[in-house]
Amino acid sequence: MNERRPRVAVTMGDPRGIGPEIVAKVLADPPEPAEYTVIGPEVLMGDLEGVRKIAVGPRGVAASGSGSSLAGIDAELAGRYAVAAVETAVELALAGEVDAVVTAPAEKRALHLAGCRYPGHTEWLAALAGGAEVAMMLASERLRVVLATTHLPLRQALDCLTAEQVVRVGRIARDALRAWWGISNPRLAVCAVNPHAGEGGLFGDEDQRLLVPAARELGAAGPLPADTVFVRAIRGEFDAVIAPYHDVGMTAIKVASFGKAVNVTLGLPFIRTAPDHGTAFDIAGRGIADPGSMREAVLLAARLARVSAAAAVNR
């Protein structure tokens, strides 16, 4: 019996940024056999071949598109195009028409102007999926990092960090590692907040007060100091590290795998990946954007969809 190819929807992101360029570069030579659907403004899809195309207008309806480009559009209109593409992709995923969604970069300011007032794609996708419990992972072949808190000022992130939040994120990560990566017994580690994991309270009590009970409840290692835990994970000791705040986790993954890391939203009823960079307005339209992270995002989405489908058949 022939295995069904994964079905992957790819949005083009903010039309003013590098999203359309890197999507076109990747789908011109896809990294993995799959059925690809690209979603965005029709005027930006003209050269794409061998993929299903869904044109969207600013309100999320199919659009014939007038004119030959979107040059000079303002941030609000760009945001409305990006919103329409993501909403359409999620509708396809929830209807079972695609197995995974890959989102190209969109500017948060443009999304806010378009009425999408979420801190980022992670929270937005959770709402579109009916309030799913989600977590943000950055993944590469070398390292997987899951964020306990995401886009918050550091002072606020530490105020929001609780044992319950770490446990919640850890459980979501463990479930995803089993269902999407096929790891039957995931090994988790918790990254400490303070230097030397607090040195017994000398450098802060958050590790002993919050992270020790969280790690114990998860059956995870830690809390382990940030200056060693990621190295140990890269060497294969752990399948994922839970980072207490945004920059400690993001710095580790980007130093380890810059240009090759992928943003994965865990906990959704479908797979969602994205490149680990932004819109890069400064180089948009020049044909020089590096599609490496987008290629990795498309590759991982297709592979996770294949593993997830096989796991579902075996359950």
Secondary structure, DSSP 8 states (H G I E B T S, - for coil): ------EEEEE---TTSSHHHHHHHHHHS-SS--EEEEEE-GGG-TT--SSEEEEB-TTSSB----SS--TT--HHHHHHHHHHHHHHHHHHHHTTS-SEEEE----HHHHHHTT--SSSHHHHHHHHTTS---EEEEE-SS-EEEESS-SS-HHHHHHH--HHHHHHHHHHHHHHHHHTT--SS--EEEE-SSGGGGGGGTT-SHIIIIIHHHHHHHT-EEEE-HHHHHHHHHTTS-SEEEESSHHHHHHHHHHHHTTT-EEEEETSSSEEEEESS---TTTTTTT----HHHHHHHHHHHHHHHHHHHHHHH-
